[in-house]
Structure formats: C-alpha cells, structure tokens
Amino acid sequence: MLTQEIKDVVTQSPFIPITTVSKDGQPHLIVAGKVKEIRGDDTLVFGVYKMVKTRQNLAETGIMQAVAVVGKKGYRFSGKGYSEDKEVILKVEKVDSLL
C-alpha cells in the first residue's frame, strides 16, 4: 500500500496534519510534526506530545486520517488509529493521491 514514492513523500513532508473523529462525529485536526516511523507497507507512527483529544477520539472511534505533501505530490491516508505508550499509530487502509 505504501510504495517507496509514498514513503519518500511522508519522510520529506515538513509537517503532517492528522484528523480524528469523536464519538459524536466532531472532527479534531492537529499538526503532528513529522512521522516518527514507517512500519512495513501500511503503518505510520507518530510520537505523542500531549495529543489528549486525539488519543481520546482514537479510543472512542479509531477513525484517523493524515496528509503528507511535498512539492506537487501529496497523499491522504485513511484508516484505523490507536494510541500505544507514547505513540499514535495509523494502520493505513486507503491512500488517495491529492495532487
């Protein structure tokens, strides 16, 4: 799912916005900085700095999206997110090209 080209865009992106959704359907958008790690071909890992509402939303719904853009290439990642220790993890189920 995450090709080398997509991984390059993720690692080169200056910041990664992520969105989660609460149980009552309210979106919560934050800028997470950089991706801490890419695991395999379907998982993005972010380091946690507070992210109280993000982690609460993930516990409630698990709905998560992230976006990475570099130059004229961009991708939206959708899937299930969860919080584990000091990480927020997105298991990517769908990738959409943005540009």
MDAnalysis code that builds the backbone (N, CA, C; Angstrom):
import MDAnalysis as mda
import numpy as np

u = mda.Universe.empty(297, n_residues=99, atom_resindex=np.repeat(np.arange(99), 3), trajectory=True)
u.add_TopologyAttr("name", ["N", "CA", "C"] * 99)
u.add_TopologyAttr("resid", np.arange(1, 100))
u.add_TopologyAttr("resname", ["MET", "LEU", "THR", "GLN", "GLU", "ILE", "LYS", "ASP", "VAL", "VAL", "THR", "GLN", "SER", "PRO", "PHE", "ILE", "PRO", "ILE", "THR", "THR", "VAL", "SER", "LYS", "ASP", "GLY", "GLN", "PRO", "HIS", "LEU", "ILE", "VAL", "ALA", "GLY", "LYS", "VAL", "LYS", "GLU", "ILE", "ARG", "GLY", "ASP", "ASP", "THR", "LEU", "VAL", "PHE", "GLY", "VAL", "TYR", "LYS", "MET", "VAL", "LYS", "THR", "ARG", "GLN", "ASN", "LEU", "ALA", "GLU", "THR", "GLY", "ILE", "MET", "GLN", "ALA", "VAL", "ALA", "VAL", "VAL", "GLY", "LYS", "LYS", "GLY", "TYR", "ARG", "PHE", "SER", "GLY", "LYS", "GLY", "TYR", "SER", "GLU", "ASP", "LYS", "GLU", "VAL", "ILE", "LEU", "LYS", "VAL", "GLU", "LYS", "VAL", "ASP", "SER", "LEU", "LEU"])
u.atoms.positions = np.array([
    [0.816, -1.190, 0.000],
    [0.000, 0.000, 0.000],
    [0.865, 1.261, 0.000],
    [1.856, 1.339, 0.881],
    [2.752, 2.485, 0.918],
    [3.966, 2.175, 0.052],
    [3.936, 2.671, -1.182],
    [5.044, 2.455, -2.104],
    [6.247, 3.272, -1.652],
    [7.386, 3.040, -2.271],
    [8.577, 3.812, -1.925],
    [8.361, 5.294, -2.213],
    [7.689, 5.614, -3.306],
    [7.402, 7.011, -3.622],
    [6.561, 7.665, -2.520],
    [5.542, 6.968, -2.061],
    [4.689, 7.494, -0.988],
    [5.499, 7.652, 0.298],
    [6.319, 6.663, 0.627],
    [7.160, 6.748, 1.827],
    [8.101, 7.945, 1.748],
    [8.646, 8.218, 0.543],
    [9.531, 9.372, 0.373],
    [8.792, 10.677, 0.644],
    [7.559, 10.796, 0.154],
    [6.760, 11.994, 0.410],
    [6.508, 12.132, 1.910],
    [6.181, 11.045, 2.581],
    [5.920, 11.080, 4.023],
    [7.162, 11.546, 4.784],
    [8.308, 10.994, 4.476],
    [9.518, 11.337, 5.230],
    [10.022, 12.742, 4.905],
    [9.708, 13.246, 3.716],
    [10.163, 14.581, 3.325],
    [9.170, 15.682, 3.676],
    [7.955, 15.331, 4.028],
    [6.936, 16.330, 4.349],
    [7.357, 17.127, 5.580],
    [7.291, 18.471, 5.513],
    [7.746, 19.276, 6.648],
    [6.852, 19.149, 7.881],
    [5.592, 18.810, 7.690],
    [4.678, 18.550, 8.799],
    [3.549, 17.675, 8.289],
    [2.904, 16.952, 9.207],
    [1.829, 16.027, 8.859],
    [0.591, 16.393, 9.676],
    [-0.448, 16.936, 9.040],
    [-1.704, 17.135, 9.756],
    [-2.423, 15.799, 9.935],
    [-3.008, 15.590, 11.103],
    [-3.819, 14.389, 11.327],
    [-5.183, 14.803, 11.877],
    [-6.177, 14.041, 11.482],
    [-7.542, 14.293, 11.936],
    [-8.097, 13.034, 12.568],
    [-8.775, 13.207, 13.694],
    [-9.513, 12.125, 14.332],
    [-10.956, 12.590, 14.495],
    [-11.841, 11.666, 14.837],
    [-13.261, 11.987, 14.977],
    [-13.756, 11.446, 16.315],
    [-14.500, 12.291, 17.044],
    [-15.049, 11.876, 18.326],
    [-16.274, 10.994, 18.134],
    [-16.766, 10.415, 19.225],
    [-17.935, 9.541, 19.137],
    [-19.189, 10.287, 18.712],
    [-19.213, 11.612, 18.909],
    [-20.373, 12.389, 18.455],
    [-20.141, 13.027, 17.082],
    [-19.108, 12.568, 16.374],
    [-18.889, 12.975, 14.992],
    [-18.118, 14.259, 14.778],
    [-17.532, 14.816, 15.834],
    [-16.779, 16.057, 15.709],
    [-15.334, 15.778, 15.288],
    [-14.892, 16.357, 14.156],
    [-13.503, 16.177, 13.741],
    [-12.553, 16.987, 14.624],
    [-11.341, 16.499, 14.766],
    [-10.301, 17.181, 15.536],
    [-9.024, 17.134, 14.699],
    [-8.588, 18.290, 14.206],
    [-7.421, 18.396, 13.334],
    [-6.254, 18.986, 14.108],
    [-5.089, 18.331, 14.009],
    [-3.869, 18.863, 14.612],
    [-2.721, 18.691, 13.623],
    [-1.636, 19.389, 13.872],
    [-0.412, 19.189, 13.115],
    [0.522, 18.380, 13.998],
    [0.870, 17.194, 13.526],
    [1.644, 16.270, 14.348],
    [3.145, 16.383, 14.145],
    [3.595, 17.271, 13.303],
    [5.020, 17.318, 13.019],
    [5.362, 16.233, 12.030],
    [6.439, 15.566, 12.236],
    [6.886, 14.520, 11.307],
    [6.425, 13.141, 11.764],
    [6.420, 12.203, 10.823],
    [6.174, 10.806, 11.151],
    [7.424, 10.271, 11.834],
    [7.240, 9.641, 12.966],
    [8.352, 9.087, 13.744],
    [8.940, 7.856, 13.053],
    [8.041, 7.042, 12.465],
    [8.478, 5.776, 11.869],
    [7.429, 5.289, 10.879],
    [7.891, 4.643, 9.825],
    [7.004, 3.927, 8.906],
    [7.273, 2.449, 9.132],
    [6.226, 1.717, 9.497],
    [6.368, 0.280, 9.757],
    [5.775, -0.496, 8.599],
    [6.619, -1.262, 7.940],
    [6.143, -2.080, 6.832],
    [5.567, -1.227, 5.729],
    [4.530, -1.732, 5.097],
    [3.920, -1.045, 3.968],
    [2.538, -0.496, 4.281],
    [2.188, -0.375, 5.580],
    [0.830, 0.088, 5.878],
    [0.663, 0.786, 7.218],
    [1.762, 1.200, 7.864],
    [1.618, 1.778, 9.199],
    [2.492, 3.019, 9.366],
    [1.847, 4.114, 9.831],
    [2.548, 5.355, 10.152],
    [2.516, 5.550, 11.665],
    [3.650, 5.899, 12.241],
    [3.774, 6.051, 13.690],
    [4.168, 7.495, 14.003],
    [3.443, 8.108, 14.929],
    [3.705, 9.471, 15.364],
    [4.090, 9.453, 16.839],
    [5.048, 10.287, 17.212],
    [5.377, 10.455, 18.626],
    [4.308, 11.316, 19.275],
    [3.999, 11.058, 20.523],
    [2.938, 11.786, 21.225],
    [3.539, 12.942, 22.010],
    [3.029, 14.127, 21.760],
    [3.285, 15.282, 22.605],
    [1.905, 15.777, 23.010],
    [1.487, 15.426, 24.173],
    [0.132, 15.666, 24.690],
    [-0.884, 14.896, 23.872],
    [-1.473, 15.516, 22.844],
    [-2.478, 14.861, 21.992],
    [-3.623, 14.258, 22.807],
    [-4.068, 14.960, 23.826],
    [-5.107, 14.444, 24.715],
    [-6.393, 14.146, 23.950],
    [-6.905, 15.120, 23.210],
    [-8.158, 14.929, 22.464],
    [-7.980, 13.895, 21.359],
    [-6.851, 13.905, 20.689],
    [-6.575, 12.916, 19.632],
    [-6.640, 11.509, 20.202],
    [-5.964, 11.277, 21.305],
    [-5.959, 9.942, 21.908],
    [-7.341, 9.551, 22.413],
    [-8.086, 10.516, 22.949],
    [-9.451, 10.242, 23.400],
    [-10.331, 9.826, 22.212],
    [-10.243, 10.572, 21.115],
    [-11.020, 10.231, 19.918],
    [-10.665, 8.853, 19.384],
    [-9.393, 8.529, 19.375],
    [-8.978, 7.213, 18.870],
    [-9.526, 6.099, 19.752],
    [-9.556, 6.319, 21.047],
    [-10.132, 5.318, 21.956],
    [-11.631, 5.153, 21.695],
    [-12.308, 6.241, 21.332],
    [-13.750, 6.205, 21.098],
    [-14.123, 5.619, 19.736],
    [-13.408, 6.044, 18.673],
    [-13.828, 5.654, 17.317],
    [-12.751, 4.977, 16.479],
    [-11.505, 5.311, 16.727],
    [-10.417, 4.769, 15.918],
    [-10.306, 5.376, 14.532],
    [-11.149, 6.356, 14.211],
    [-11.134, 6.970, 12.877],
    [-9.995, 7.982, 12.804],
    [-9.145, 7.838, 11.770],
    [-7.987, 8.718, 11.650],
    [-7.618, 8.917, 10.191],
    [-7.192, 10.135, 9.876],
    [-6.624, 10.456, 8.580],
    [-5.372, 11.287, 8.790],
    [-4.448, 11.200, 7.838],
    [-3.241, 12.018, 7.836],
    [-2.977, 12.450, 6.399],
    [-2.245, 13.553, 6.249],
    [-1.922, 14.068, 4.927],
    [-0.433, 14.388, 4.880],
    [0.212, 14.019, 3.749],
    [1.609, 14.363, 3.520],
    [1.716, 14.996, 2.139],
    [2.422, 16.126, 2.060],
    [2.596, 16.832, 0.792],
    [4.025, 17.330, 0.689],
    [4.622, 17.104, -0.485],
    [5.936, 17.651, -0.809],
    [5.883, 18.104, -2.262],
    [6.151, 19.369, -2.482],
    [6.107, 19.886, -3.849],
    [4.740, 19.670, -4.458],
    [4.712, 18.978, -5.590],
    [3.442, 18.727, -6.283],
    [2.924, 17.314, -6.069],
    [3.409, 16.641, -5.035],
    [2.930, 15.299, -4.697],
    [2.332, 15.321, -3.305],
    [1.155, 14.719, -3.185],
    [0.517, 14.664, -1.887],
    [-0.390, 13.461, -1.770],
    [-0.561, 12.985, -0.540],
    [-1.374, 11.795, -0.278],
    [-2.173, 11.975, 1.000],
    [-3.395, 11.437, 0.985],
    [-4.235, 11.365, 2.187],
    [-4.297, 9.904, 2.593],
    [-4.052, 9.634, 3.869],
    [-4.064, 8.284, 4.421],
    [-5.259, 8.142, 5.347],
    [-6.067, 7.141, 5.122],
    [-7.238, 6.882, 5.965],
    [-7.122, 5.486, 6.549],
    [-7.595, 5.340, 7.778],
    [-7.570, 4.020, 8.387],
    [-7.917, 4.058, 9.850],
    [-7.495, 3.027, 10.548],
    [-7.747, 2.895, 11.979],
    [-6.528, 3.382, 12.752],
    [-6.788, 4.232, 13.727],
    [-5.719, 4.739, 14.556],
    [-5.894, 4.284, 15.995],
    [-4.795, 4.219, 16.700],
    [-4.830, 3.893, 18.118],
    [-3.599, 4.470, 18.799],
    [-3.696, 4.604, 20.096],
    [-2.610, 5.128, 20.902],
    [-2.006, 3.983, 21.706],
    [-0.686, 3.937, 21.704],
    [0.020, 2.882, 22.438],
    [1.276, 3.491, 23.051],
    [1.388, 3.425, 24.348],
    [2.515, 4.037, 25.061],
    [2.639, 5.505, 24.658],
    [3.766, 5.894, 24.099],
    [3.985, 7.284, 23.707],
    [3.920, 7.447, 22.191],
    [3.030, 6.678, 21.557],
    [2.881, 6.734, 20.106],
    [1.413, 6.740, 19.707],
    [1.137, 7.428, 18.608],
    [-0.149, 7.327, 17.935],
    [0.140, 6.610, 16.628],
    [-0.604, 5.543, 16.368],
    [-0.325, 4.660, 15.236],
    [-1.512, 4.643, 14.290],
    [-1.222, 4.839, 13.000],
    [-2.243, 4.785, 11.963],
    [-1.994, 3.568, 11.087],
    [-2.916, 2.631, 11.128],
    [-2.895, 1.464, 10.241],
    [-3.632, 1.894, 8.977],
    [-2.889, 2.149, 7.910],
    [-3.437, 2.721, 6.685],
    [-4.264, 1.661, 5.937],
    [-5.514, 2.034, 5.643],
    [-6.405, 1.154, 4.871],
    [-6.640, 1.686, 3.469],
    [-6.423, 2.998, 3.274],
    [-6.673, 3.616, 1.967],
    [-5.715, 4.793, 1.780],
    [-5.183, 4.914, 0.558],
    [-4.323, 6.043, 0.199],
    [-4.937, 6.716, -1.011],
    [-5.142, 8.048, -0.916],
    [-5.653, 8.839, -2.032],
    [-4.583, 9.838, -2.461],
    [-4.348, 9.930, -3.777],
    [-3.440, 10.934, -4.313],
    [-4.162, 12.269, -4.310],
    [-3.486, 13.321, -3.842],
    [-4.114, 14.637, -3.736],
    [-3.749, 15.564, -4.878],
    [-2.576, 15.443, -5.415],
    [-2.110, 16.396, -6.429],
    [-1.756, 15.679, -7.726],
])
